[in-house]
């Protein structure tokens, strides 16, 4: 399933990012937040804003106790910057642990052009990625950076409030519900539970 | 080499000499002193910072960054504007002028990298040795320094010193 997000979240670690900064700078977001980490070998992780709520977008199954902020990025803007620096931009859907839990539509995507493999092996790629990260960081308005998000609980909706399933996903869900119902009916029939009340 | 570096006059000294207000100079000096001390403390605190997650800077990167900051301070350089952790492990120290900025990355591997930006675009990227106990030659790369002839090594020009306030946020973990 291919989504084409218009706005994406990027996770920012709440503590230690940056460690120390000039308070006259607005906002205090370092470009290091947009550099690929050693885990980002195949691309920079971004989350489709239309498919995952802010609280869940700041969460990672791999480090469930870490609280983070998220920055909102405009996809057209980051792709334009990528083009400016001659990076071949491509945003692909890539299932993360939360997508595996909550199913389709997939919210996690990868900006494949910002990857650690190229960053570490090719000087030219490193120059482009560094320039991209700094430009992206410099364009983020303060209001596009969230507060430190709480750890999600059952009371936090996974999908954003304005989220509506597409007809494709509605159809898929309908099939899934029917399958579940059928399975329950057959289970009851096997166990002789098809008649919940005995005749007097 | 250090003697050679010491002969270079920092830009701050020149701009100070043309300022008539002695009080202002001493005020700036005091503030810079405080900034230097704060940023060195912030890097030192990383060594035992359990709050950092993921690719935490190790003792190699932090000790190199501290050495570098101390030497830069001794040489009369301006304090950095930002210190951050490198996403794959290390410390990034950023100095800024008006539209240029110098960035020093101290990787956990011991490698040191210098990057110069103009308008957010990388104009120079250079790996500077990898010996764990080496402190990079600050004056060779930084635009904070000018040669005795007066010409900058890179694209820097004598710009007025920016009035910036740097400080360590006491509750960085909870409130940024």
Contacts between the chains, C-beta under 8 A, distances in Angstrom:
chain1	res1	chain2	res2	distance
A	13	B	52	7.9
A	13	B	53	6.3
A	13	B	54	7.2
A	14	B	173	6.7
A	14	B	174	7.8
A	14	B	176	7.3
A	15	B	51	4.3
A	15	B	52	7.0
A	15	B	172	6.0
A	15	B	173	3.8
A	15	B	174	8.0
A	16	B	46	7.8
A	16	B	49	6.8
A	16	B	51	6.1
A	16	B	52	4.4
A	16	B	53	7.7
A	16	B	85	5.9
A	16	B	172	7.4
A	16	B	173	7.9
A	17	B	84	6.6
A	17	B	85	7.1
A	18	B	82	5.3
A	18	B	83	6.4
A	18	B	84	4.0
A	18	B	85	8.0
A	19	B	42	5.2
A	19	B	43	7.1
A	19	B	46	6.4
A	19	B	83	4.8
A	19	B	84	5.7
A	19	B	85	6.3
A	19	B	91	7.8
A	19	B	172	7.7
A	20	B	38	6.9
A	20	B	39	5.3
A	20	B	42	3.9
A	20	B	43	7.7
A	20	B	82	6.9
A	20	B	83	4.3
A	20	B	166	7.2
A	20	B	168	5.5
A	20	B	169	8.0
A	21	B	81	7.0
A	21	B	82	4.7
A	21	B	83	7.5
A	21	B	84	7.9
A	21	B	166	7.1
A	21	B	169	7.8
A	22	B	81	3.9
A	22	B	82	6.2
A	22	B	96	7.7
A	22	B	164	5.0
A	22	B	165	6.9
A	22	B	166	4.7
A	23	B	165	5.4
A	23	B	166	6.9
A	23	B	167	5.9
A	23	B	169	7.9
A	24	B	164	5.0
A	24	B	165	5.6
A	25	B	81	6.8
A	25	B	82	7.4
A	28	B	176	6.5
A	30	B	82	5.9
A	30	B	84	4.3
A	30	B	92	7.5
A	30	B	94	7.9
A	32	B	84	4.5
A	32	B	85	6.6
A	32	B	86	6.4
A	32	B	87	5.9
A	32	B	92	5.7
A	35	B	86	7.4
A	35	B	87	4.9
A	36	B	87	6.5
A	36	B	88	7.7
A	37	B	54	6.5
A	37	B	55	6.0
A	37	B	87	3.7
A	37	B	88	5.5
A	38	B	55	5.8
A	38	B	87	7.4
A	38	B	88	4.2
A	38	B	89	7.0
A	40	B	87	7.7
A	63	B	53	6.1
A	63	B	54	7.6
A	66	B	53	5.2
A	69	B	176	7.7
A	85	B	121	7.9
A	116	B	88	6.5
A	120	B	88	7.8
A	123	B	125	6.5
A	126	B	125	6.5
A	127	B	122	4.4
A	127	B	125	5.4
A	128	B	122	8.0
A	130	B	115	6.2
A	130	B	117	7.9
A	130	B	122	5.1
A	130	B	125	7.3
A	131	B	117	7.5
A	131	B	120	6.4
A	131	B	121	4.9
A	131	B	122	4.9
A	134	B	117	6.1
A	134	B	120	4.2
A	134	B	121	7.9
A	135	B	120	4.6
A	135	B	121	7.7
A	138	B	120	5.5
A	148	B	174	6.9
A	148	B	176	7.8
